[in-house]
Amino acid sequence: MPVVVVESPAKAKTINKYLGSDYTVLASYGHVRDLPPKDGSVDTENGFEMKWEVGADSRKHVKAIADALKDDNNLILATDPDREGEAISWHLEEALRKRKAIRKDTPVSRVVFNAITKSAVTEAMKNPREVDAPLVEAYLARRALDYLVGFNLSPVLWRKLPGAKSAGRVQSVCLRLIVEREMEIEAFNPREYWSVKAVLETPRGKRFEARLTTLGGKKLDRFDLETAAAAGLAVKAVASRALSAVRVEAKPGTRNPSAPFMTSTLQQEASRKFGFGARQTMSTAQRLYEAGHITYMRTDGIDMAPEAVSAARDTIGTLYGANYVPDKPRLYKNKAKNAQEAHECVRPTDMSLTLDKIKLSEPDQRKLYELIWKRTIASQMESVRLERTTVDIADDSGEVALRATGQVINFDGFLKVYEEGRDDDEGEDSARLPQIDEGDALKPVAGALEAEWTKLSEKADNPATKSEGARVNEVAILSTSGAVLGLQHHTQPPPRYTEATLVKRMEELGIGRPSTYASIVTTIQDREYVTKDKNRLIPEDKGRIVTIFLLNFFRKYVGYEFTANLEEELDDVSAGDRDYKQVLAQFWRDFSAAISETSELRITEVLDKLDAALAPQLYPPREDGSDPRICPLCGTGKLHLKTSRTGGFVGCGNYPECRYTRPIGGDPENLTGDKVLGEDGEDVITLRSGRFGPYVQRGEATEENKKPPRASLPKGWRPEDMDLEKALTLLSLPRQIGPHPEDGEPVEAGIGRYGPFVKHGRIYANLPEVEEVFTVGMNRAVELIAEKAAKRGGGRAAAKPLKELGDHPEKGGPVNVMDGRYGPYVKWEKVNATIPKGTEPADVTMEMAVQLIKERAAKGGKTKTARKKKAS
């Protein structure tokens, strides 16, 4: 009975169902070995030999596999069908050989399947192979490169930029994209321009909208109407002319469906449509894959298996009719250079299973499955057939001309099922035009734009004024007839990246690969280099400082072209066309020299260079023409870039006599950086900016009280959202939860330098979210403290459930009945709901538990919602 090894227990469970009792299916729980985080794990002096270590959590899983091989002397490695999966198989084989669990007569084979279905799994078992050495070598090269960069560059950051965290090979390049976009936005100077439109009527009484394209016989470019005066003249010119249709052109057109999903496009579309982050998308897709619902989700391929194409066409004909099935199957060319790392697209394993036929209780899984199903089906449907119409309108002299465009969909094709989302800079004219014939007289419709004018007037800062033939305000000009409107516009800076547009840009530049997009974007947020606000990625000061440092001292290694070229070299390794040790040697030779050179720099030298590089952002010109580097508070000190554990800030050179500071992105005209939030009794509560970031303070320092109460703003709390109530809540911490039921010692909740916590005696246990500091109850606090004590080896182990009810029917995750110090309670994730008195734990049902959880979550949610409302 062969031993089959996969990564996860969920995958093992599904595969075991297909293979039956003839096989023993076990999980490795991901990677079993890694490089220990210490010097020498990659030996650069001896051919880049790598010293691997089995993780503490992995030892029991490796032992379980070794024990199984004692009875079943046949090992089948069935990990995921990509480079990481190949590496896990290689690590397992190496670790088991080291334990001597694999004997000379033990058959070891590798099988791969792109979908966890019975047919795919059984077919894979018929076609075993050996572990793919080039794919493993590509993994080894990437892992060694990431180690060499992280282990050698990170200490340089720590020494030269206090507060900076580690630097990654690809993460640093990704961070550069975000920082440079922010600097583009800050340096952007909007330019004013105007457009003119009119509402016209056909002889048949149908209305439509047209825009001005020619004035004075000259075709208008975007910035030809730069002022309100020029726009006013244009409005009068259009309103005073007799207009007619001089050319009507209707062209048939088609629109083809998008290719089925690969990893990057799936992440982008899930972000656009649902607001999912890259990590959320991939974890949800992982569960769908392990349950056998979709094919493998880490892929740069867009081709589809012939049998899947045939099944999709059959489903289209059944659900929507034969006219939605194209004459020939659609073929999509795979863009991946390396066929060994390119797999089939992300698609449903069974095309006939629509969302209403598949059993999915988790909302995220339902959304993502439906998205994948629709995109896959649409990719094999008929094109959209449409008619694009352009109407040119002019006066008799040709001095004034307008244009109207629109389209009519004659056959909806794939739009019957799916339409791709769009990013900020994308758009399409889809207005429908009425019937217009050449020579038709087209009359301006009096009053047609009055409503739009009224709305614009309400937004304008000055009241509307009348001029000859028009009404004017700051942002619009309306002809006296109300049929022609001039609109003010300003050019817009490029938008901040979302996770979707960032992944798209990385893909365009050739940075990263399908298996790394989610971890790259997540890592730079976890390191607090970037925050996400309303789905937009915004660099923190420390992220900006790190990027400017790397651009000045390691520019080559955060270069887009260099990183993309290195990715291509690694692809060549996985294809067997390049020696991975040569790639490492070439990289290390130059990189180690750059590290040595930078290590000799003094911190003051580094700060001087960064200060000069950031000068345009840090010290913008002042309106009075004075030196922007002179301290606005004392008037004599010179401002300079300084660093702290939270990043960079601008401070006065006269410190400590002058304590002026401001954040990198702070207002240069703000003399103190302080903001009064209100009063509490006799104390004034202020929001301030210090070298360690924003904080709130009660009162002022005095001779008697040199250190007034202060509290730093926790992660995720923005200074602009602070109000008096939130400040007082912070200043009241730590919060007393109550006496511990075992010894009566106080249990507290608070926020420390490592984040939110609960405390009992000398034991601190982390809380996952800041908001929980204000809501955590005694049962959960005692449980967390007990778990922390157990990990230290000095306390009792975490309590076992009195009753296991199974997974939450709507949201997933185990629901258990626990024995608490204040009586039995229901536990689901972070929610602890007390069981009503008189109810026995054994009598609690899942239905009852779900209701208790819902009620408890609602109580906690109200507090959270109220706090957010007051902060807005």
Order of alpha helices (4+ residues) and beta strands (2+ residues): beta-alpha-beta-beta-beta-beta-beta-alpha-beta-alpha-beta-alpha-alpha-alpha-beta-beta-beta-alpha-beta-alpha-alpha-alpha-alpha-beta-beta-beta-alpha-beta-beta-beta-beta-alpha-alpha-beta-beta-alpha-alpha-alpha-alpha-beta-beta-beta-beta-beta-beta-beta-alpha-beta-beta-beta-beta-alpha-beta-beta-beta-beta-alpha
